[in-house]
Structure formats: C-alpha cells, structure tokens
C-alpha cells in the first residue's frame, strides 16, 4: 500500500511525457492519454484572439507565460484516497452483516417464518433493468478459439432479457480441440458480507417455473449446487427446455425430480438427487449443432410448488451403479 501511495504521489512528474517511450515500457496507453490531455493548452476566447495577434513579440511573450504556467503543482494532483475507499468498503460489509443478523432473527430472508412456509411460488430472477443483467454472465466457445458469439441486453420496454447471437460449430484450428459450438448464460453465485458464499434454499418447492420466448431451438437448463470440493466443480444437474418459436410467450415448468446428474458434460450412470437447499446458480446452454443466429427472451425465472407432482426422483439406481444409496 505504501508503494502505491508513493507511485501516485510521484506520478505527476511524468505528465510532461506525451507518449510512453522505449525507456518507459511500463507506461500504458491510458497513462499516455492522461499525459497528453494534461498538456493541452486552454483555448482562448474569440475576443482575446484578435488582441493577441497585434505583434509577434506579444505572441511569444504570451507563449512563454503559458509554458511557465503549465508546470503542475502538487495542489493540482487528483485526490485519490485508498484509505477512504477501504474504510467505505468495510463499512458497507459491516452494514450488510448487520442486516443479515437482524433478518436471521426475524426469519428466512428477513420475513416471518409462517409467510415463508405458506409460500407457494417465488420469483428468483426477473429482468426489469440493467442491474438485473449484471447478475448474469454470458460465454461461448470463443474462450477455446471458436467462432460463436453471444450477447445479452434488455428487451422491449425493459420488461425482459434478450439473449441472442450466432452459433458456429466450426472447430478451432489449434490442433487440439475437435469439437465446438456452444453459447451459454449463467447466473452469478450470490454473495454475502465479506464475499461470503450463499446458496438458494428451494427445499419447499418442487418445480422450476420459467416464462420464455424462443426461436424453436432446444436449450439445456443447468443447475449447480453450492460446494467447495474442487473435484465437483464441473458437476451439474441438467434438463431440456424446448422453445416453440413464434411471437407468443410460453410457460415452462420443469420438476426438479427430472434433472439428471452430469459431470464435465457427460451423463453419469450413477444418478444423485438434486439438493434443493444448496443451489448456487442456474444457466442456459445452446449446443444443438445448428449454425446460425439464435435468440432467447426471458421474462422471469422462479420456483413453485405443484401439488399434483408427487415424484421424488425420476431415475433408477442399483447397488452396482450407486452403492452409496444402498448402504
């Protein structure tokens, strides 16, 4: 921290350097723009310009005075206080910690317990502004050298999120990857005070509820559990979502018992039931090997309790495949 303060206090010395030279390779383009902008002269008013052109001597004298006044004084340094920024950040985390402690005594999520127990439906994600889009991450096979592109923006009237782009199954020419062609949208994991991990508790619900509008492509809905085990970072639970296409919205209801267990994109023989009290994120993946443009518009993502659905787990297990369940 002391080194950073010393660098900031001495940065004004280099403001006369218009561009970073070979002797200063550590100076970036932003610093060069900052230097060049600080050397720009103030533009004189039109009335004063005519008076400055009376004689060449007056112009040279004015130019000398201008150069003399261009020396940066310590008082003109930008006020950057790391101590204040750190204190404000710590205060914000303690405020959030206080709110969590108060809400814990009131009930789950700061609501009375009887309201939570009687709740039959809940909207977890909705899209009504840019702050809702910041809760999501979009990615594609460009990370491995592919050509697919994906973007996320607000829909019409700021009432939905529009995921669109172009899918390309052309494999990267790196001599290693043999397959390509996917685009994905993943929710950020919730964080608490001091960046502590949080998880969604959906144990009182049994069905995932979405309102979407697509172009007829099949999507994969992926749910991740909150776990700190490194070996399980590529494990997820997935199920298919088929969009109808056309201008009409469709309501998709997927029971949690239908989600199958996979690891690194491969469906495992031994299936495990999804732990609904340790949900960390949800995502949507397109990888149907059909090159071309695509779009998926999402109104909201929620959960609800379907009293007609009584199935606990849709997949069979045997002692040979999953001996842990039969001990």
DALINBEL-V922987 format. One record per run of one state. SS is the DSSP state (~ for helix, > for strand, _ for the rest). FROM is the first residue (numbers start at 1). LEN is the number of residues. Records with the same first field share a line. If there is no record, write none. Layout:
# DALINBEL-V922987
SS = FROM-LEN / FROM-LEN
This chain:
# DALINBEL-V922987
_ = 1-1 / 10-1 / 17-12 / 39-7 / 53-3 / 70-4 / 77-5 / 107-1 / 111-2 / 118-3 / 127-3 / 134-2 / 145-4 / 155-1 / 159-2 / 168-15 / 188-3 / 192-1 / 196-1 / 198-2 / 201-6 / 215-3 / 226-4 / 233-2 / 243-7 / 259-1 / 264-2 / 268-11 / 287-5 / 305-18 / 327-1
~ = 2-8 / 11-6 / 29-10 / 46-7 / 56-14 / 74-3 / 82-25 / 108-3 / 113-5 / 130-4 / 141-4 / 156-3 / 193-3 / 230-3 / 256-3 / 323-4
> = 121-6 / 136-5 / 149-6 / 161-7 / 183-5 / 191-1 / 197-1 / 200-1 / 207-8 / 218-8 / 235-8 / 250-6 / 260-4 / 266-2 / 279-8 / 292-13
